Amino acid sequence: MRIDKWLSAVNVVKRRTVAQDMVKSGVVYLNGTKAKPAKEVKIGDTITIEYLKGAKQYEVLAIPKTKTIPKSKKEEYVQEVGSEK
C-alpha cells in the first residue's frame, strides 16, 4: 500500500490529501529516508513524521485491506514507538 494511503487508512492523518501534502513537503520518512507519495509500505517499516513540535515515529504492524479502519482498531495496524522534541 502507498504511504499516503496507509497514513490516512490507519488514522495517523485525517485525510489522504493532507498525507500527500506532508509527504511532498518532505516531513515523512520511511526507514530513515525521505518518502515519496507512491512509496510502498511493508509490515515492520518505521515511519517518522516531523511535526513542528517534534518528530513522531510509528511502526507498521499490518496493512489494512479496506480504505479506512475504525479508530478502535488503530493499535492493530500502527504502534507509536517514539517521539522527539
Contacts in CASP RR format, 6 or more apart in sequence:
PFRMAT RR
TARGET T0000
AUTHOR 0000-0000-0000
METHOD contacts of the structure
MODEL  1
MRIDKWLSAVNVVKRRTVAQDMVKSGVVYLNGTKAKPAKEVKIGDTITIE
YLKGAKQYEVLAIPKTKTIPKSKKEEYVQEVGSEK
1 9 0 8 1.000
1 40 0 8 1.000
1 41 0 8 1.000
1 63 0 8 1.000
1 64 0 8 1.000
2 37 0 8 1.000
2 38 0 8 1.000
2 39 0 8 1.000
2 40 0 8 1.000
2 41 0 8 1.000
3 19 0 8 1.000
3 23 0 8 1.000
3 28 0 8 1.000
3 30 0 8 1.000
3 35 0 8 1.000
3 36 0 8 1.000
3 37 0 8 1.000
3 38 0 8 1.000
3 39 0 8 1.000
3 40 0 8 1.000
3 41 0 8 1.000
3 47 0 8 1.000
4 16 0 8 1.000
4 19 0 8 1.000
4 20 0 8 1.000
4 23 0 8 1.000
4 37 0 8 1.000
5 16 0 8 1.000
5 19 0 8 1.000
6 41 0 8 1.000
6 60 0 8 1.000
6 63 0 8 1.000
6 64 0 8 1.000
7 13 0 8 1.000
7 16 0 8 1.000
7 19 0 8 1.000
7 22 0 8 1.000
7 28 0 8 1.000
7 47 0 8 1.000
8 14 0 8 1.000
8 15 0 8 1.000
8 16 0 8 1.000
8 18 0 8 1.000
8 19 0 8 1.000
8 68 0 8 1.000
9 64 0 8 1.000
9 66 0 8 1.000
9 67 0 8 1.000
9 68 0 8 1.000
9 69 0 8 1.000
9 77 0 8 1.000
10 64 0 8 1.000
10 69 0 8 1.000
10 74 0 8 1.000
10 77 0 8 1.000
10 78 0 8 1.000
11 68 0 8 1.000
11 69 0 8 1.000
11 71 0 8 1.000
11 74 0 8 1.000
12 19 0 8 1.000
12 47 0 8 1.000
12 49 0 8 1.000
12 58 0 8 1.000
12 78 0 8 1.000
13 19 0 8 1.000
13 22 0 8 1.000
19 28 0 8 1.000
20 37 0 8 1.000
22 28 0 8 1.000
22 49 0 8 1.000
23 35 0 8 1.000
23 36 0 8 1.000
23 37 0 8 1.000
23 39 0 8 1.000
24 37 0 8 1.000
26 34 0 8 1.000
26 35 0 8 1.000
27 49 0 8 1.000
27 50 0 8 1.000
27 51 0 8 1.000
28 34 0 8 1.000
28 35 0 8 1.000
28 47 0 8 1.000
28 48 0 8 1.000
28 49 0 8 1.000
28 50 0 8 1.000
29 35 0 8 1.000
29 47 0 8 1.000
29 48 0 8 1.000
29 49 0 8 1.000
29 50 0 8 1.000
30 39 0 8 1.000
30 41 0 8 1.000
30 45 0 8 1.000
30 46 0 8 1.000
30 47 0 8 1.000
31 45 0 8 1.000
31 46 0 8 1.000
32 46 0 8 1.000
32 48 0 8 1.000
35 47 0 8 1.000
41 47 0 8 1.000
41 60 0 8 1.000
41 63 0 8 1.000
42 60 0 8 1.000
42 63 0 8 1.000
43 60 0 8 1.000
43 61 0 8 1.000
43 62 0 8 1.000
43 63 0 8 1.000
44 59 0 8 1.000
44 60 0 8 1.000
44 61 0 8 1.000
45 59 0 8 1.000
45 60 0 8 1.000
46 57 0 8 1.000
46 58 0 8 1.000
46 59 0 8 1.000
46 60 0 8 1.000
46 81 0 8 1.000
47 57 0 8 1.000
47 58 0 8 1.000
47 59 0 8 1.000
47 60 0 8 1.000
48 55 0 8 1.000
48 56 0 8 1.000
48 57 0 8 1.000
48 58 0 8 1.000
49 55 0 8 1.000
49 56 0 8 1.000
49 58 0 8 1.000
53 85 0 8 1.000
54 83 0 8 1.000
54 84 0 8 1.000
54 85 0 8 1.000
55 83 0 8 1.000
55 84 0 8 1.000
56 80 0 8 1.000
56 82 0 8 1.000
56 83 0 8 1.000
57 80 0 8 1.000
57 81 0 8 1.000
57 82 0 8 1.000
57 83 0 8 1.000
58 78 0 8 1.000
58 79 0 8 1.000
58 80 0 8 1.000
58 81 0 8 1.000
59 78 0 8 1.000
59 79 0 8 1.000
59 81 0 8 1.000
60 77 0 8 1.000
60 78 0 8 1.000
61 76 0 8 1.000
61 77 0 8 1.000
61 78 0 8 1.000
61 79 0 8 1.000
62 76 0 8 1.000
62 77 0 8 1.000
63 77 0 8 1.000
64 77 0 8 1.000
69 76 0 8 1.000
69 77 0 8 1.000
END
